[in-house]
C-alpha cells in the first residue's frame, strides 16, 4: 500500500506539470504561427461579434494584423474594437477598421464591398464564419425562411467573395477561408434549409478553389460539428443518434476553433474537418455506405416521433 501511495504522490505532480507544459507549448506555437502568418496583413472577419469571430479578432489583433471587423451592430463593433485596443500594446498593433455587414441584405453588398476595399486599398485574408440556423420539419418551414437562410449562408458569402476577388487576383495573392458546418458534407433530418445552404456554400468554395489557384489565391474550408461558448464536456458514452440529433452535438470552443483557423491559414490546407470520431464515422458511412446511413436516419426519425407520442 505504501508503495502504491508513494507512486501516486509522485506521479500526480508529474502529470500536472506535463499537462501544463503541453498547454503552454500549444499556446506558444499558436501565438508564433499567428504572428508569422498574419503580421501586417489585412484580415477581414465576417460576423466578428460571434464567439468565433471575437476570438479570431483577438488572436489576429495580438498577431499584428490589420483587422477589418464586420458585424450587424455598430455599437457592439465599437465595443469590440475598444476591448481589443485596451488589451494590447498600441506600438505593435493596429486599430481595427469597422464595417456594417448583414449577409441577409444582398442589396447592401456592393456598398459593403467598396467600404471593405477602401479600408486599406487591398486585403490578404477573408474569414467567412457567419451562419443562420433553423431546425424544423421541411413542410413547416416557409419558402421565405428558406430564402432567408440561403441569403445568409450562401448568397451573402458568395457575393462578398465575388466582390473581393478582383482585388486579390490583381495582386495575385490572398486567402479565403470558409468556416462551415459538417452539414455542408452530410445532411441530417429536420435541417433541410440549413443543410441545403451549407451544401451550396461548400460547393461554391470548392469550385472557386480550382478557379483561383493559378492566381496564387488559396481557398480553405473548415467543417465543424458545433462551436460553443466553451469546450464541450460530454459523457464518455454517447450514441451515434444522440451525436447527430441533439441540439448541441459534440463540438469545440471558440478558442480551439480559432487555433484551427490560424493553423489552416499558416499551412494553407484546403480542407479541415473538426469533429469527434463518431460524427466522422457517420460522414464516412454516408460516403461509403449510403443505404445504411439513410436507414439509420429514418429509424432515428421514427424513434423520435414515437418518443414524442408517448
N, C-alpha and C positions, 0 to 999 in steps of 0.2 A: 504493500500500500504506500509506504514511504517513497519507494522508487517511482511509482506512478505519479504521486503528488509532486515530487521534485521535477519530474519530466514536464508535467503540466505547467508548473510555475515558470519553468524556463522557456517552454515552447510558446506560451501565450504572448509574452512581450516580443518575441522574435516575429511572430505572425503580424502583430500590430505594427512593428517597425517596418516590416517588408511591405505591408499594405499601404502605409503612409508614404513610403518611398516610391511605390508604384504610382500612386495618385499625384505625388509631387512631380515625378518624371513625366507623367502624362500631361500635366498642366504646362510644364516647361516646354515640352516638344510642341504642344498645340500652340503655345504663345510664339515659339520660334517660327513655326510654319506660317502663322498668321502674319508676322512681321515681314517675312521674306516673300510671301505671296501677294500681299495687298498694300504694302507700304507705298505711299504716294499715288496709288491707283484710284481711279474714280469708280466707286461701287454704288450701285443702285439697289436698294432694298424695298421691295413692294410689301405692303402691309407690315410696316415697321412697328406697328402698335401691337401686333400679336406676340405671344410668348416667344416664338422662334425669332420673329423679327427684331424684338428688343435685344435678345441675346446675341444675334448676329451683329446688330448695330454696336453693342458694347465691345464685342471681340474685335471687330474690324476697326472701330474707333481707336482702341488701345494699340492696334497694329499699325496705326498711321495712315489709314485710308482716307480718301476724300469722299465722305459719305453724302449720298442723296437719299433722304428718308421719305418714303411715300406712305400716305395713310388717309383715312376718311375724315379725321378730326384735326383741324389746325391747332386748337388749343392743346390737345394731347401730344401732337408732334413737337410743339414748342416745349412742352414739359419734358419730353424725352430728350430733346436736344440740350436742354439746361442740365438734366441729370448727367448726360454724357460729359458735358463740359466741366461740371463741378467735380467729376470723379477722375479727371485726367490732367496731365501736365500740358498746358496750352503751348509750351515751346516745342513739343514733339507731336502734337495732334492738330487736326484741322476742325474748325467749326462746321457743323452739319448744315447742309442745304435741305430745305423742306419743300415738298411738292404735294398738293392735294391730289389724291388718286382714288377714284371709285370705279372699279372694273365694270360694274353693272351699268354705268353711264357711258355707253360707247360714243355718244355724240361729243363728249368732252375729251376723247382720247387724242385727237390732233393737237389740242392746246396743251395737254399734259406732256406729250412727246416733245413739243417745242420747248416747253419750260425745262424739262429734264436736260435737253441738249444745250440749253443756254446756260446752265449752271456752271459748267466748266469748259464747254465747247467740244467735249469728247467724253467717252466713257470706256471703261475696261471690263467691268463685271456687272451683270444684271442678275439678281436673285429673285425668282418668281415663287412666292410662297403663299399667295392668297388662296382662300378656299371658302366655299359656301356649302353647307351640308343639309340634306333632307332625308329622313327615314320614314317611309310610309309605303303601303301597297300601291302599285302602279296606277290602279283605277281611281285612287283617291287623290292623286297628285294632278293638279290642273296644268293645262298646257302653258299657262302664264308662269307657273312655278318652274316648269321645265326650261322655259326660255330664260328665266332669271338665273338659274343655275348655269346654263350654257354661257350666258353673258359673263358671269363672274369667273367661272372656272375654265372656260375655253376662249370665247371671243375676245375678252379683255386681255388676257396674256398674249394671245396671238396678235392682236392689234398692236400692243406695246412692242412686241418683238419685231414685227414688220417695220414699225416706225423708227426703231433704234438701229436696226441692222445696217442701213446705208452708211451711217457714221462709222461703224465697225469695219465694214467692207472697204471703205475708203482708206482706213488706216491699216487694214489687213491684220487686225488683231482684235481680241475680245473673247469673253467667256459668258455664255448664257447658261444659267443653272436653274432647273425646274425642280422645286420640292413638291413632289406629287404623292398621292395615296397609292397603296398597294392595289387599290381597286382600279387603278389605271391598267393593271395587268390581270386582275381577277375580280369578277363581279359576284356579289352575294345578294340574296333576296332582300327586298324592301329598300333597295338603294338604286332603283332604275335610273332616275335622273342624275343622281350624283355619280354613279359609276359610268354612265354614258359620257358625262362631261370630262371625267378623268381619263377615260379611254381616248377621247378626242384630243385632249391636250397632250397626252403621251404620244399619240401618233404624229401630231404636228411637230413636236420637238425631235422625234426620231427621224422623221423625213428631213427636217431642217439640218440636222447634224451632217448628213451626207452632202447637202447642197452647199454648205458654207465652209466645209473643210478646206477647200482649195484657197480660201482667203485667210487661212490661219486662225479661224474662229472656232473655238471649242464649244460643244453643247453637251451638258451633263444632265442626267435626271437622277433624283434620289426618291425612291419609293419607300414609304414607311407605313406601319400599321396605324400608329397614333402618336401624336406629340402632346403630352400632357403638361401640367404645370410643374410636376416634379417626377422623378424617376418612378416608374411603375413598381409597386410592391404587390406581387401576385402570389397566390398559393402555389405550392410545389406541384400539385396535381390539378391540371386543367384539361378539359376535353376539347377536341377539335371543334365541336359545336359551340362551346362557350367562347372560344377564341374568336370565332367568326361572327357570332351573333350578339355578344354583349355590347352595350353602348360604349364601353371603354375597354377595348381589347388591349392586349399587351402592347406597350409602346415604349417611347423613350422620352426623356426630359428635354426641355429646350436646350440645356447645356450640352447634352450628348449630341443632339441633332446639329447644333451649331458647330461642334467639333467635327462632325462628319462633313459638314459643308466646307469647313476650312481644309480638311484633308482632300476632299474632292477637287477643290479649286487648285490646290498645290500639285496633286498628282494628275489632274485633267482626266480622271476616269470618266468613261462615257456613261456608265450606268451603275448605280449603287442600290442595294436592297437592304433596308434596316428592318429586320423582323426576327422574332424568335423562331425556334426550329419548327414548331407546328404550323404556323402560317406559311413558312417557306415550303413545308411538305405539301400543304394544300395547294400552293401555287404550282409546284411540280406535278401534283396529281392532276390539276386542271390541264396541264400541257401534255402529259404522257398518258393519262387515263381519264379522259373527259367523261365517259359514261359513268364511271364510278363517282367522280366528283359531282356530277349533276344528280345522281341518285342520292348522295349524302345531303345535298342541298334541299332536295324535295322532301326527304324524310325529316329533315330538321324543321321545315315549314309546317309539316303535318303535326309534328310533336309539339311545336309552339302553339298551334291552333287548338290542339287537344288540351294542353295545359290551361289555356285561357278559358276554354269552355267549362272546365272543372272549377 
